[in-house]
Amino acid sequence: MRTVIVILFLAIAISLQAQPQFNITELAPMPIPIANNAVVAAEVQGVEYVYSFGGIRTGLTYAQLTLNAYRYHVATDTWDTLPPLPDTLGKIASGASYVNGKIYIIGGYHVFPNGNEISSNRVHIFDPATNTYLPDGAPIPVPIDDQVQTVWRDSLIYVVAGWSDVAHVTNVQIYNPTTNTWSIGSPIPNTQDYKAFGASGVMIDDTIFYMGGARTGLNFPVTPELRKGIVNPNDPTQITWSYSIKYNTAGYRMGAAIAGDWAVWVGGAGNTYNFNAAAYDGSGLVNPENRIILYNPALDSLLIYTDSLPTAFMDLRGTGQLDSKRFITCGGLLENAVVSNRTFLFEDITPTSINEPTNYLDILLYPNPTQGKVSIEAPMDAQVAVTDMMGKVIMPTFHLQPSVATSIELPSSLPQGMYWICVETATNKKVVKLLLLR
């Protein structure tokens, strides 16, 4: 069952870097609808699989928490059922990582009939070569759920932030599968800008990037921060943390992946919610966002594509990263708290190289900031588009003659803020931020 949806994004080109473009293919559905399941990819003797562990089934009550596990065979587009997680109660909000031939399912939480919740300290180890569980690994020192979980150099698993029993934590807990030991990394700063549960992230080279989640405060507000943790390769416990706020990126339980040189977040929710999809702020059921967020670390540039998914989904606890150009999502929650069994393959079809022009495009843009009127000059024929920060064109495209200044007046209806001036010649492109002051 493969339905291909081609998404060729026409947002702003940032500098000379090609922006990701995706084919999104709907694959065979999971055996049952399931959400909040730990998802990871693994390769067994050259064969690609995606795995799902635990989660919550249709009904979204404590009784629907499960230990079920499933495996998707990429080549044959089929799912099969695996032995359940070796735990005593169903659990959600675990993280799963693949390191050196084994899968490690860490943390999560259980829900009891009286509504009590308890975070798990267990580390289940699954051998995909034999489809069996090995004895548990050393328990995580601080029980954890809804954490950011990512892998450094196919050797160490970083468990960052999350929730432990009754509170947010600042812990960075590092598991070494080779020695079956835990070490303590530089904690995230003890502020609401970093502390979050339900955030998600990736490791690119030696840097952790994590976004979104539920921060501290009344009703656990959703957070827009993008946090960055640079790992010291000479001492992987030493991490330098920083953050920035990215407009319109607030998200909860998004799926995180990599597409080429970009970090990617798909789906998620714009409000925080409990395991039953009810908003913490009492506003009712939370619905998912239909969007893809892409971040280029080299340029510190961000793109957001709305209405870009085949369907809106949220409640993801990982993606199956097959390689640097392909990842799979499975399960989650759809609109109106519908538990999903849908599976999607995302393929980055961005050109692997881009020809740089021999002459750098040197444009003049003044005044900047401006109160509405601005002059633009380029050394060659060029087309100019003015867009908002989301890439929406806000006035007609116009032509520049070589080395002739052209003045424009921004629409008076535009609010104060930042805009893009996008200049494109036959051989080059350049994008400049313009600050409009009113």
Secondary structure, DSSP 8 states (H G I E B T S, - for coil): --EEEEE-------TT-----EEEEEE---SS--BS-EEEEEEETTEEEEEEEEEE-TT-SGGGEEEEEEEEETTTTEEEEE---SSSS--BS-EEEEETTEEEEE--EEE-TTS-EEEB--EEEEETTTTEEES-----SS-BBS-EEEEETTTEEEEES-EETTEE---EEEEETTTTEEEE-----SSTTT--BS-EEEEETTEEEEE--B-SSTT--B--EEEEEEEETTEEEEEEEEEEE-TT---BS-EEEEETTEEEEE--BSS-B-TTSBBTTSS-B--B--EEEEEETTTTEEEEEET-SSS--B--B--EEEETTEEEEE--B-GGG-B---EEEEEE---S-----SS----EEESSSBSSEEEEE-SS-EEEEEE-TTS-EEEEEEEE-TT--EEEE--TT--SEEEEEEEE-SS-EEEEEEEE--
